[in-house]
Amino acid sequence: LGHNDLKAEGAKSLAEALTVNTALTSLDAGWNSITGEGAEQLAKAVLEHTTLKDFCSIPLTNLRSDSVTELDLTNNGFGVPGAIVLAALLPEATALTFLNLANNDLGSANEWAKARVRQAARPGLDLRTPTF
């Protein structure tokens, strides 16, 4: 579903679909300019979806099980929903020592999403965010 201009309304529909689809294991909704309430709803649905293993190349299962030490998410375009998901999972991912988030559809209008990820990152995590 990446690069389909879903925006907030499309994200809300996708979030609703995730609540009933229990078979889905991977979802790419990157580069869709999803912000606001749509981003919040999609991120919440992703975090609550028990069989989803990755979202926009964010390895949900590995972050939850604290089994990843380095993660390069450059150019995945996960946008605001991905930033919210990462912010929720980073405190659990204590083994993670390096995270590159460059170029992920988070322009200057989404400073709050960037701040959310930075706040969730623990001291000692090498967080790379050029043009995040």
C-alpha positions in Angstrom: 0.0 0.0 0.0 3.0 2.3 0.0 3.0 5.3 -2.3 -0.8 5.5 -2.6 -1.6 8.9 -1.1 -3.7 7.3 1.7 -3.5 10.3 4.0 -5.4 10.4 7.2 -8.8 9.1 6.0 -7.2 6.1 4.2 -5.2 5.4 7.4 -8.4 5.3 9.5 -9.9 2.8 7.1 -6.7 0.7 7.2 -6.7 0.8 11.0 -10.3 -0.4 11.1 -9.4 -3.3 8.7 -6.5 -4.3 10.9 -8.9 -4.9 13.9 -10.6 -7.7 12.0 -7.7 -9.1 9.9 -5.8 -11.5 12.2 -3.8 -13.2 9.4 -1.8 -10.3 8.2 1.9 -10.5 9.1 3.5 -7.6 7.1 2.2 -4.2 6.1 3.9 -1.4 4.1 2.0 1.8 4.3 5.0 4.1 3.8 5.2 7.3 1.8 1.5 8.0 2.2 1.5 11.4 4.0 -0.4 10.1 6.9 -0.8 12.6 9.8 -3.1 13.5 12.6 -5.8 11.3 13.9 -5.3 8.8 11.0 -1.7 8.4 12.0 -2.6 7.8 15.7 -5.3 5.3 14.8 -3.1 3.3 12.4 -0.2 3.2 14.9 -2.5 2.0 17.6 -3.9 -0.7 15.4 -0.4 -1.8 14.4 0.7 -2.0 18.0 -2.4 -4.0 19.0 -2.2 -6.4 16.1 -0.7 -9.6 17.5 0.3 -11.3 14.2 1.9 -8.3 12.5 5.6 -9.0 12.3 6.7 -5.8 10.5 5.3 -2.5 9.6 7.0 -0.3 7.0 10.1 -2.4 7.5 10.0 -1.8 11.3 10.6 -5.3 12.7 7.9 -5.3 15.4 8.5 -8.8 16.6 12.3 -8.3 16.9 11.9 -5.0 18.8 9.3 -6.5 21.1 11.5 -9.5 21.9 14.6 -7.3 22.3 16.5 -9.3 19.7 17.9 -6.6 17.4 21.1 -4.6 18.1 21.3 -2.5 14.9 18.5 -1.2 12.8 18.8 0.9 9.6 15.4 2.2 8.5 16.7 4.7 6.0 14.4 5.6 3.2 11.4 3.5 4.4 9.0 6.4 4.5 7.2 5.1 7.6 6.0 8.7 8.4 4.1 9.7 11.5 2.5 6.2 12.1 5.9 4.6 12.1 7.4 7.2 14.4 4.5 6.6 16.9 5.1 2.8 16.6 8.9 3.2 17.2 8.3 5.5 20.1 6.2 2.9 21.7 8.6 0.1 21.1 12.0 1.7 21.8 11.8 1.6 25.6 11.5 -2.3 25.3 14.4 -2.6 22.8 17.2 -2.3 25.3 19.6 -4.4 23.1 19.3 -1.8 20.3 22.5 0.2 20.1 22.2 1.8 16.6 19.1 3.2 14.8 19.2 5.1 11.5 15.9 6.9 10.7 17.1 9.1 7.8 14.6 10.1 5.1 11.3 8.7 6.4 8.5 11.0 5.2 8.7 13.2 8.3 9.1 16.7 7.1 9.4 19.8 9.3 5.6 19.8 9.8 5.9 16.7 11.9 8.4 17.9 14.5 6.2 16.4 17.3 6.5 12.9 15.8 10.3 13.3 15.6 10.4 14.6 19.2 8.3 11.5 20.3 10.9 9.2 19.0 13.8 11.1 20.5 12.1 11.1 23.9 11.6 7.4 23.7 15.2 6.7 22.8 17.3 5.8 25.9 20.7 7.3 26.6 23.4 5.4 24.8 21.4 4.6 21.7 23.2 5.9 18.6 20.2 7.6 16.9 20.8 8.9 13.4 18.1 11.2 12.1 19.4 13.4 9.3 16.4 14.6 7.2 14.3 12.3 9.4 
